[in-house]
Every structure is written in structure tokens, then in C-alpha cells.
Amino acid sequence: MMKYLTLLFLAYTGLLSAQSFEIPAQDKTYYDILEWKGVGALLLSKVPQEPRAQVRVTLVKDEGKSSWDQVFNPMVEEVHYIAEEGGKYVYFLESLEPKAGKIFFHQLSIAGNVKSTNTVFKPALDKLGKYNLEDMTLLDIVNTDKALVYLFKHEDKTKKMYSTIAVSMTHHNFLCYATLIAENVSSSGKVEDMVSWYVAGENAENIIFAARTLASKESGWNLKEITPKGVEVKAFAIGSKSLNFVEHNRIGYGRRGSALLNRVEPSEKGTLVFAKGNYYVTGIEVSGTTANLVSYTWKNDSWNKTASSSISNYSAKKTNSLGFLPLQEGIGFFVKNASAEGHLHFFDNQQGVVSGATVQQTNNPSRLFTAEYPNNFVVGLPTKWLVFSKSQLPVKGAVKFEYMQR
């Protein structure tokens, strides 16, 4: 009798820890799934044979059914998904690079509303000066809280100067604002001119831009805080004294333009990120044949160690690459040396997590939190995992999801 009750208990608890459900078939073919971190899974469907086929987006999260369906009509075969955690919007861009001074996009709100339109950069750039968009190099696209931010580099060969320019398009009205982040001498051999600006984080609705400076007396980071409408709030610097990182290439990670464009900025010694109200710097520290990814936070005018994780199969002969992904729980990293792997450094735990193989252009950031359910798409919900086998795709039929206890 006791054995029977034990088996019954195990079967019952198994049902509690795993629950399956289906999203029913429709008139389109399910072909891809994306994570909107903090919101749920976006299941995409279309008619594959149709050129420029209408795309249906189905949100799946924690009710055991779809929360909403919405459609948009792209003018191209492939759209580019741009997303960050915590935002009220994600974007499907018709192209990464502006075309004829415009960007064409489909904005999807957290409520399931879609707006398909375009915006023009030229009026905003004209307020800065004579910048020809066709001569500008696109460095990144970042979906911040209040605006979609494009970061460009422009070289003036006559003046032998290059400029770093940000154009922010506010989410609610699609108006553009341009800001000159910095100017540097393009022909200079001085290390203080060899800087590359990037979006390092957000302070409330303001955007933090950072650049690594290598001049020996001022080694560290220059920083600027800019509003979504392009107004500079403050500019300052943080030093790198006491840090001992080896060099890495800074690359994009996740659904940012820098990752999708494969932009590489070489010879960084630590990547600085602003998150949860603090400045963090992360880099690779090597001792003999052992290497660790180590994070520090800036407090009381000094760097204090906060998290560490071991890099697998490290080789000093291989090039190091590092990309970052801000998350609610911590900062995710793409680390590439002999192999590529995902690391997660929590804000409240010194022991970092290595989740194993990952891809630079990941559309599934929750994969950083667990090595369980390998080869599956996982979405982290407050008390459970939403698990989906991508082997089901493409299919013109119902698809199956599972909830697994965390």
C-alpha cells in the first residue's frame, strides 16, 4: 500500500511540475519563435510561398494559451528583430542600414498593437551640421526605454576628423533627435583619439554613452549622459586604476544592431556597463593557463569585485571577444576564445553562471539562466520555465509548449 501511495505521489507531483498545452493551427505556417525577455515568447507565422508574406505574431506566456495575435505586412523577405528587456516596445526593421535617409519598421507594443511606418533622419542631422547619411557608418541600434537609438560614425576627410553621432527616435511619436557625442582627429596616432563610443546603459530614461580611453595618465572611460531628445545632461570620466584585464574585442550581443551587423571594436581592456544604478566593468583576467570573466562595480571611487566565472578551454593564442546584454537579474555576456559560451553575472551573487554554448545574435536570453532543456527554446517566468522544441518548426499545424517548474 505504501509503495502504491509513493508512486501516486510521484505521478501527482510530476503533473504539478510539468504541464503541456497547444497553440492551435491556423491558416499560416509557424516558422520561428523569439523571446521578448520579461514578457514571453513571440511565435511567428506566415505563408512561406508568398513573397513579402504577411507575418502574424502570437504572444505566449503564462496562461496556457496565446495572449494576443497581431499581423504586419513587410515589404522585404526578412525583417530584423530589435529588443531589450524591460521595454514597452520591440521593433521589426525592414533593414538595418537606413535607405535614402529613412528607416522602415513595424513597432509592436506590449499590449499587442502594431504601427508600421517610417521616419526620416535628415532633418535631425541638418540641425547638427552638414552630415551626409550615405557617408556615415552605422555602429549600433539599441532599443532603449524611451527611444530607438542609432549610433553612427562620420569621417570628414577634409578636416581629418571623425564624429560619433547618435540619432534617437522616440517611441511614442517617431520624432528624431540627433546629438554629437564626440569628435576626434582621424589621422592622429595619439591613443586619446583612438576611442570608440557605445551605448553602455540607461539611467532612468536617459542614455549612457561610454568610450574606453587608453592614454596612460587618463586610462579609463569617458561617459556622457544624454536625454532621449538629444540633450546632454553631464559628461565625466571613470578611471581604470587597479584593473588588470587582458585585451578583448568588444562586439554586439543579443538583438542589438551591433550584433546583427557583426561590428567589432578591437583592443578593449574591460567593457563598462551602467545597470541597476551602478557602473560595472567586466573583462578577462588570466593567471597562467586559467582565465576568468570578472566583474567589478564602481563604489567610493574604486573598483570592487562583484562576480566571477571561469572561461572554458582558454587559450592565450586565441583572440578574445566579449559582448554584453543587460538583464533584470544581472548582466549576460557572450565570451569567445577557443569556443563561444554564455556567462551571467548576477547583481546579488558573486558566483557567475556559465550556461554553455550560445550564439552572438541570440533571440533567447533566458537560455543564459539554465543549461537544462538543451536544444530547446526556454523563457524564464517567475515560477516556471516555458519550454518549446524548435524541431517542431516549420509547421502548418498546432505547436506544443510545456511549463516546467523552476
C-alpha positions in Angstrom: 0.0 0.0 0.0 2.8 2.4 0.9 4.6 1.7 -2.5 1.3 2.4 -4.3 0.9 5.7 -2.4 4.5 6.7 -3.2 4.0 6.0 -6.9 0.8 8.0 -6.8 2.5 10.9 -5.1 5.4 10.9 -7.6 2.9 10.9 -10.5 0.9 13.8 -9.0 4.0 15.9 -8.3 5.2 15.2 -11.8 1.9 16.7 -13.2 2.4 19.7 -11.0 5.9 20.3 -12.2 5.2 19.8 -16.0 2.2 21.0 -17.9 1.7 20.8 -21.7 -0.6 22.8 -23.9 -1.0 23.6 -27.6 -1.3 26.7 -29.7 -3.8 25.6 -32.4 -3.2 25.5 -36.1 -4.2 28.5 -38.3 -4.1 29.5 -41.9 -0.3 30.3 -41.8 2.8 28.3 -41.1 4.6 28.7 -37.8 8.3 29.3 -38.7 10.1 31.0 -35.9 10.0 31.9 -32.2 11.6 34.8 -30.4 11.9 35.8 -26.8 10.7 39.2 -25.5 12.5 39.0 -22.2 10.2 39.8 -19.3 7.1 39.4 -21.5 7.0 36.0 -23.1 7.5 34.2 -26.4 6.7 35.6 -29.8 5.6 32.8 -32.2 5.9 33.9 -35.8 3.8 32.5 -38.7 3.3 33.3 -42.4 2.6 31.7 -45.8 6.2 30.7 -46.9 5.5 30.6 -50.6 4.1 34.2 -50.7 6.7 37.0 -51.5 6.7 39.6 -48.8 4.2 37.5 -46.8 2.2 38.9 -44.0 3.6 38.0 -40.6 1.4 37.0 -37.7 2.9 37.5 -34.2 1.4 35.4 -31.3 2.3 36.1 -27.7 2.6 33.1 -25.5 3.4 33.5 -21.8 1.8 32.0 -18.6 -1.9 31.4 -19.2 -1.5 28.2 -21.2 -2.8 29.9 -24.3 -2.0 32.8 -26.6 -2.4 36.3 -25.1 -2.8 38.1 -28.3 -2.3 37.9 -32.1 -1.2 40.7 -34.4 -0.1 41.0 -38.0 2.1 43.3 -40.1 3.0 43.4 -43.8 6.7 43.7 -44.5 8.0 45.0 -47.8 11.0 42.7 -47.7 11.6 38.9 -47.3 13.4 39.2 -43.9 12.9 41.6 -41.1 15.3 42.3 -38.2 14.1 41.8 -34.6 15.4 44.5 -32.2 14.6 44.1 -28.5 15.8 44.7 -24.9 14.3 43.6 -21.6 12.0 46.0 -19.8 10.8 48.0 -22.8 7.3 48.6 -23.8 8.1 48.1 -27.5 10.0 45.8 -29.8 10.8 46.5 -33.5 10.9 44.6 -36.7 13.1 46.6 -39.0 12.8 46.3 -42.8 16.6 46.9 -43.0 19.4 47.6 -40.5 21.0 50.4 -42.6 18.9 53.5 -43.4 17.7 53.6 -47.0 17.5 57.0 -48.7 17.8 58.6 -45.3 14.8 56.6 -43.9 14.2 53.7 -41.7 11.1 51.5 -42.3 9.8 49.5 -39.4 7.0 47.7 -37.6 6.7 48.7 -33.9 5.0 46.1 -31.6 3.8 47.3 -28.2 3.5 45.2 -25.1 -0.3 45.4 -25.5 -0.1 43.9 -28.9 -0.6 47.0 -31.0 1.4 47.3 -34.3 2.4 50.5 -36.0 4.0 50.2 -39.4 5.7 53.4 -40.7 9.0 55.1 -41.5 10.9 58.0 -40.2 13.5 60.4 -41.8 16.9 61.2 -40.2 17.8 64.1 -42.4 16.0 67.0 -40.6 17.6 66.0 -37.2 21.1 65.7 -38.8 20.7 69.0 -40.5 20.4 70.7 -37.1 23.9 69.4 -36.3 25.6 70.4 -39.5 26.3 69.1 -43.0 26.3 65.4 -42.5 25.6 63.1 -45.4 23.9 60.0 -44.1 25.3 58.0 -47.0 28.8 58.7 -45.8 28.1 57.6 -42.2 28.9 54.1 -40.8 26.2 52.6 -38.7 27.7 51.2 -35.4 24.7 50.1 -33.4 20.9 50.2 -32.9 19.7 49.9 -29.3 16.1 49.8 -28.1 16.1 52.0 -25.0 13.3 52.8 -22.7 12.1 55.9 -24.5 13.7 55.8 -27.9 15.2 53.6 -30.6 18.8 54.8 -30.7 21.0 54.7 -33.8 24.8 55.3 -33.3 26.9 56.4 -36.3 30.4 57.3 -37.2 31.1 60.0 -39.7 34.5 60.8 -41.2 35.3 64.3 -42.6 38.4 63.6 -44.8 38.9 67.3 -45.5 39.1 68.3 -41.8 40.7 64.9 -40.9 38.1 64.4 -38.2 35.6 61.8 -37.4 32.4 62.3 -35.4 30.3 60.0 -33.3 26.6 60.8 -33.7 23.5 59.4 -32.1 20.1 59.7 -33.6 17.2 58.8 -31.2 13.7 58.2 -32.4 11.2 58.5 -29.6 8.8 55.5 -29.4 5.5 57.4 -28.9 5.7 59.9 -31.9 8.6 58.7 -34.0 10.4 62.1 -33.9 14.1 62.1 -34.4 16.8 64.0 -32.4 20.5 64.0 -33.3 23.4 64.5 -30.9 27.1 64.9 -31.5 28.6 62.6 -28.9 32.3 63.3 -29.7 34.8 64.5 -32.3 38.3 63.0 -32.7 41.2 63.5 -35.1 41.1 60.7 -37.6 44.7 60.9 -38.7 46.0 61.1 -35.1 48.3 58.4 -33.8 47.6 59.5 -30.2 45.9 56.9 -28.1 43.4 59.5 -26.7 42.0 59.8 -30.2 41.6 56.0 -30.7 38.2 55.7 -28.9 35.0 54.0 -29.9 31.8 55.2 -28.3 28.9 52.8 -27.5 25.6 52.6 -25.6 26.6 51.5 -22.1 23.2 51.6 -20.4 20.3 53.7 -19.2 19.9 55.9 -16.2 16.1 56.1 -15.8 15.1 57.4 -19.3 18.5 58.9 -20.1 21.0 57.1 -22.2 24.6 56.5 -21.1 27.3 56.5 -23.8 30.8 55.3 -23.0 34.3 55.2 -24.7 37.4 53.4 -23.5 40.4 55.8 -23.2 43.9 54.4 -23.4 46.1 57.4 -22.6 48.3 56.3 -19.7 47.6 59.2 -17.4 43.8 59.1 -18.1 43.2 55.4 -18.8 39.6 54.6 -18.1 36.3 55.6 -19.7 34.7 58.8 -20.9 31.0 58.9 -20.3 28.1 61.1 -21.4 24.5 61.0 -20.2 22.0 62.1 -22.9 18.2 62.5 -22.8 16.1 60.7 -25.4 15.7 64.1 -27.1 19.4 64.5 -27.6 20.2 66.9 -24.7 23.5 66.3 -22.9 22.9 66.1 -19.1 26.5 65.6 -18.0 29.9 64.4 -19.1 32.5 62.8 -16.8 35.2 60.1 -16.6 35.9 57.0 -14.6 39.5 55.6 -14.2 40.7 52.1 -14.6 43.3 52.1 -11.8 43.7 48.6 -10.2 42.1 46.7 -13.1 44.2 44.1 -14.8 42.3 42.8 -17.8 43.8 41.3 -21.0 42.6 42.8 -24.3 39.4 41.7 -25.9 37.4 42.8 -28.9 34.1 44.4 -27.9 31.3 43.0 -30.0 27.5 43.2 -30.0 25.3 40.6 -28.2 21.6 39.8 -28.5 19.2 41.7 -30.5 21.2 44.9 -31.0 22.3 46.3 -34.3 26.0 45.8 -33.4 25.4 42.1 -33.1 23.3 41.8 -36.2 25.9 43.9 -38.2 28.8 42.0 -36.7 30.6 45.2 -35.6 33.9 44.6 -33.8 35.9 47.2 -31.8 39.4 45.8 -31.0 41.8 46.2 -28.1 39.4 47.0 -25.3 40.7 46.3 -21.7 37.4 45.9 -20.0 33.8 46.8 -21.1 31.9 49.3 -18.9 28.1 48.9 -18.4 25.7 51.0 -16.4 22.9 48.9 -14.9 20.7 49.0 -11.7 22.1 52.4 -10.8 25.7 51.4 -10.8 28.7 51.3 -13.1 30.1 47.9 -13.8 33.2 46.9 -15.7 33.9 43.3 -16.9 36.9 41.8 -18.5 39.1 38.7 -18.8 41.7 38.1 -16.1 44.4 35.5 -16.8 46.6 33.6 -14.4 48.9 31.0 -16.0 46.6 28.8 -18.2 43.4 29.8 -16.2 41.1 32.6 -17.3 38.1 34.1 -15.6 35.5 36.6 -16.6 35.4 39.1 -13.8 33.1 42.0 -13.0 33.7 45.0 -10.7 31.4 47.8 -9.6 32.4 51.4 -9.1 31.8 52.5 -5.4 33.6 55.0 -3.3 35.9 56.0 -6.2 37.3 52.5 -6.6 36.5 49.2 -8.3 35.2 46.4 -6.1 34.9 42.8 -7.3 31.3 41.6 -7.6 31.2 38.4 -9.7 33.4 35.9 -11.5 33.0 32.9 -13.8 35.5 30.5 -15.3 36.2 30.6 -19.1 36.4 27.1 -20.6 39.3 25.8 -22.7 41.1 29.2 -22.6 44.0 29.6 -25.0 46.3 32.6 -24.9 46.9 32.2 -28.6 43.2 32.8 -29.4 41.6 36.2 -29.8 39.2 37.3 -27.0 35.8 38.7 -27.9 33.2 40.0 -25.4 29.7 41.2 -25.8 27.2 42.3 -23.1 23.4 42.0 -22.6 21.8 43.9 -19.7 19.1 41.9 -17.9 16.8 42.5 -14.9 18.7 40.0 -12.8 22.2 40.8 -13.9 24.4 41.2 -17.0 24.7 38.5 -19.6 27.9 38.1 -21.6 28.9 36.4 -24.8 32.5 35.2 -24.4 34.5 33.8 -27.3 38.0 32.4 -27.1 38.6 28.8 -28.1 34.8 28.4 -28.0 31.8 30.6 -27.5 29.8 30.4 -24.3 27.3 32.4 -22.3 28.1 33.9 -18.9 25.7 35.5 -16.5 26.9 37.8 -13.6 24.1 38.5 -11.1 23.8 41.8 -9.3 23.4 40.0 -5.9 25.6 36.9 -6.2 29.4 36.7 -6.6 29.2 33.3 -8.3 28.6 33.8 -12.0 26.8 31.2 -14.1 28.2 29.6 -17.3 25.3 28.3 -19.4 27.3 26.8 -22.2 27.1 27.3 -25.9 25.3 30.4 -27.1 25.1 32.4 -30.3 26.1 36.1 -30.6 22.8 37.1 -32.2 20.7 35.2 -29.6 16.9 35.8 -29.5 16.6 33.7 -26.4 18.3 35.5 -23.4 16.7 33.2 -20.8 19.0 30.5 -22.1 21.7 32.2 -20.1 20.0 31.2 -16.9 19.9 27.4 -17.3 21.7 24.6 -19.1 18.6 22.4 -18.6 16.4 21.5 -21.6 19.3 21.6 -24.0 18.5 22.5 -27.7 15.1 23.9 -26.6 13.8 27.4 -26.5 13.2 28.5 -22.9 11.5 31.5 -21.4 12.0 32.3 -17.8 8.7 33.1 -16.0 8.6 34.0 -12.2 8.0 30.4 -11.0 8.4 28.2 -14.1 10.1 27.7 -17.5 8.1 28.0 -20.7 9.8 25.3 -22.9 9.4 24.9 -26.7 11.1 22.4 -29.0 12.2 24.3 -32.2 12.3 21.0 -34.0 8.5 21.5 -34.5 9.2 24.3 -36.9 8.2 25.0 -39.6 4.8 23.5 -39.3 1.3 24.3 -40.6 -0.4 22.8 -37.6 -0.6 23.0 -33.8 2.5 23.5 -31.8 3.2 22.2 -28.3 4.6 24.1 -25.3 5.4 22.9 -21.8 5.6 24.6 -18.4 8.4 23.2 -16.2 8.8 24.1 -12.5 11.9 26.3 -11.8 
